[in-house]
Every structure is written in structure tokens, then in C-alpha cells.
């Protein structure tokens, strides 16, 4: 093709048709520019198509993560409801206790489990580490980053609560209240347990679970907010997928 155009130009020059040569040269330049523009347009279209495919794959992965998190968050909220309910039941029965021996069984009804939190963050972490987060529209990108930030805050809150609860619970149990749970000979139990220690243990437990009640209520609000944010983000992504 290039040789063909060169022959035409050489022929025009050899025949002295300068004006026609310039017109032809200009036309040739225009054709080349148009060809370049078309090539760029095709390349851009291909790149946009690739980006769109990558973005849609990420959308589907994020939706899967959010779906799992929704189930997990609902389960955790129920766990918090149970924990809070047990503590309220303890507070209701505590005023009726007349001695230490009445309080010990009540303490056993409290929730001594620890609810460590772990969200499904593989996709968002991959988006951030690879830089593909820039492929997302501003609204979805900001929502993803905000959700990840709030997930970290919630994880740190729960972790901090658990550390305090574990530390104080171990201190209380170490004062002798654990002996009531173990199968110890009553005569030995009387020797091991000092009344002052048991009273201290009960006071520590009361303070620990009062703090836990406060933090669990805050965590419950955080989880509820997380549930709403997860739902809103899922709706945004589904809307984008429908429009693609």
C-alpha cells in the first residue's frame, strides 16, 4: 500500500503536476490521520472492554463477600442479643441474692464466650493492593473504602473489649471463683476459698460485665450500621451491573 502511494506521488512529480501532488499529499496525510484515529478508537474500545470485564468480575466477587458478611453480621447481632439478655437476666436476679453462695450460680449464667470478628475482605484488599480500585466509579470506590475503614474500627473495638474482658475475668477466676466450678472436695474447697477473695472476685466480675454490657451495646449499633452499609453497597453494585 505504501509503495502504491509512493508511485502515484513520483508519477505526479515527474509529470510536473505540482498542485495535484500537494492535493494528493494532503489527502494522503488526512487518510493516515483518520487511520490512526480509527486505530486509537479501536484500541480504546478494547481497553475499555477489558476494564469493564475486570470491573464486573470484581463486582461479582464483592457481592459474594457482602452476602457472606450479611449472614455473618446477622449471626453476630443475635450473639450480642443473647449476651445482653443474659446480663439483664443476671441484673434482675442479683438483688434477690442473700449470700455469696447465691451469687456464684448466677455468675455462671453470664456469657463468658468471646466473639472475635473477621469479615470477608479478600476482594477489597486485592482491589487496594493491585490499584484496581481506580476502576470503580467514585461512589462505589468511596463506599468500599468507607466500609473497609468501618470494618477495621469494629474489629479493633471488639478485640479491645475481648482483651479487657479476658484479662479481668482471669483475675477474678484466679481469686478462687473457679474453684466453685471445678469438682473439688467440699472440705478442700473451704480451705482454698477465702471469703474476702470471693467477694473481690464477684466485684471484679460485676465491673467487667457492666463494661462489657456497655461495649456490647455500642458494638451492636456498629454492626447494625455495618449491615445497612453492606446493603446499600450491594444495591449500588447491582445497579451498575444492570446498566453495563
Rosetta blueprint (number, residue, H / E / L):
1 X L
2 X H
3 X H
4 X H
5 X H
6 X H
7 X H
8 X H
9 X H
10 X H
11 X H
12 X H
13 X H
14 X H
15 X L
16 X L
17 X L
18 X H
19 X H
20 X H
21 X H
22 X H
23 X H
24 X H
25 X H
26 X H
27 X H
28 X H
29 X H
30 X H
31 X H
32 X H
33 X H
34 X H
35 X H
36 X H
37 X H
38 X H
39 X H
40 X H
41 X H
42 X H
43 X H
44 X H
45 X H
46 X H
47 X H
48 X H
49 X H
50 X H
51 X H
52 X H
53 X H
54 X H
55 X H
56 X H
57 X H
58 X H
59 X H
60 X H
61 X H
62 X H
63 X H
64 X H
65 X H
66 X H
67 X H
68 X H
69 X H
70 X H
71 X H
72 X H
73 X H
74 X H
75 X H
76 X H
77 X H
78 X H
79 X H
80 X H
81 X H
82 X H
83 X H
84 X H
85 X H
86 X H
87 X H
88 X H
89 X H
90 X H
91 X H
92 X H
93 X H
94 X H
95 X L
96 X L
97 X L
98 X L
99 X L
100 X H
101 X H
102 X H
103 X H
104 X H
105 X H
106 X H
107 X H
108 X L
109 X L
110 X L
111 X L
112 X L
113 X L
114 X L
115 X L
116 X L
117 X L
118 X L
119 X L
120 X L
121 X L
122 X H
123 X H
124 X H
125 X H
126 X H
127 X H
128 X H
129 X H
130 X H
131 X L
132 X H
133 X H
134 X H
135 X H
136 X L
137 X L
138 X H
139 X H
140 X H
141 X H
142 X H
143 X H
144 X H
145 X H
146 X H
147 X H
148 X H
149 X H
150 X H
151 X H
152 X H
153 X H
154 X H
155 X H
156 X H
157 X H
158 X H
159 X H
160 X H
161 X H
162 X H
163 X H
164 X H
165 X H
166 X H
167 X H
168 X H
169 X H
170 X H
171 X H
172 X H
173 X H
174 X H
175 X L
176 X L
177 X H
178 X H
179 X H
180 X H
181 X L
182 X L
183 X L
184 X L
185 X L
186 X H
187 X H
188 X H
189 X H
190 X H
191 X H
192 X H
193 X L
194 X L
195 X H
196 X H
197 X H
198 X H
199 X H
200 X H
201 X H
202 X H
203 X H
204 X H
205 X H
206 X H
207 X H
208 X H
209 X H
210 X H
211 X H
212 X H
213 X H
214 X H
215 X H
216 X H
217 X H
218 X H
219 X H
220 X H
221 X H
222 X H
223 X H
224 X H
225 X H
226 X H
227 X H
228 X H
229 X H
230 X H
231 X H
232 X H
233 X H
234 X H
235 X H
236 X H
237 X H
238 X H
239 X H
240 X H
241 X H
242 X H
243 X H
244 X L
